[in-house]
Amino acid sequence: MKTPTLDGVVQDYLAHLGVERGLSVNTLRAYRRDLARYVAYLAGRGRTTPADVTEADVEEFVLALRTGSDGGAALSASSAARAVVAVRGWHRFCALEGLVGADPASTVRPPAQTRRLPKAISTDEVERLLEAAGVGDGPGPLRDRAILELLYSTGARISEVVGLDVDDLDLTPGRAAVRLLGKGGKERVVPVGSFAVDAVEAYLVRARPVLAAAGRGTPAVFLNTRGARLSRQSAWAVLRAAAERARLPGAAHISPHTLRHSFATHLLAGGADVRVVQELLGHASVTTTQIYTLVTPNTLREVYAASHPRALG
């Protein structure tokens, strides 16, 4: 039987994640990058097969991720934690495949992360951002306004919005919704507000046909000037340009996730149940969603005081 190499088993693991676990292209790319760094680190320590790796190797790699002592970039706690998840998953895969007798990473924990509040902008700033996206002539401003309206209306990830096909939209008045394909290939249906419906309809009627004429036909909702599906990078640039045009504070740091954070924060501030917000965001666990509740402590206290039968003396 051929001795399994580190690189070979990494490729098998990535194929497993893509085919059997349905991880997204972006997640697989991050895992591939993290594991390539890990394999290079192990090779520098003279490890050539999964069975050669010890618990000390894994623990020292975790330290190297934060300090850069392996020659790579020093990562933030969150990025290092993601890399550790990839490494632990790979070692677990090796154990399940019978390539090692024991899992050297089973007790290794990611570096502790500082719990940060998600960045959100106010409703007034959202209004300014959306207005700024629709400035100018031609199909571009109509498309840009529709993208940002949809991001804020649904709390969708940027990859979910640029991945939309026309058949994913239902703009029926009173029950408008969009079908989003989230992480792990999981679908969810999210309501779309009237402002976003108006913006998307204006784009579909007046702008998309113009953009589509330059291409060869695609079901994608949002198109670039060549008539092909708009990329994540281009959609990101749309948001950044609008933020700068609106002169928002910290415009250079506003990202598509800012609108997602704002969507969740504003819903909770309006009294939405955290589990409803969880479903809308497509979070696998409500724990992930609960971090947004830290943003609105005053609102939560008010709801508690008004709702709990023994809140007031």
Buried (B, 14 or more C-beta within 10 A) or exposed (E): EEEBEBEEBBEBBBEBBBEEEEBBEEBBEBBBEBBEBBBEBBEEBEBBBBBBBEBEBBBBBBEBBBEEEBEBEEBBBEBBBBBBBBBBBBBBBBBEBEBBEEBBBEEBEBBEEEEEEBBBBEBEBBBBBBBBBBEEEEBBBBBBBBBBBBBBBBBBBBBBBBBBEEEBBBBEEEEBBBBBBBBEEEEBEBEBBEBBBBBBBBBBEEBBEBBBEEBEEEEBBBBBBEBBBBEBEBBBEBBBBBBEBBEBEEBEEBBBBBBBBBBBBBBBBEEEEBEEBBBBBBBEEEEEBBBBBBBBEEBBEEBEEEEEEEEEE
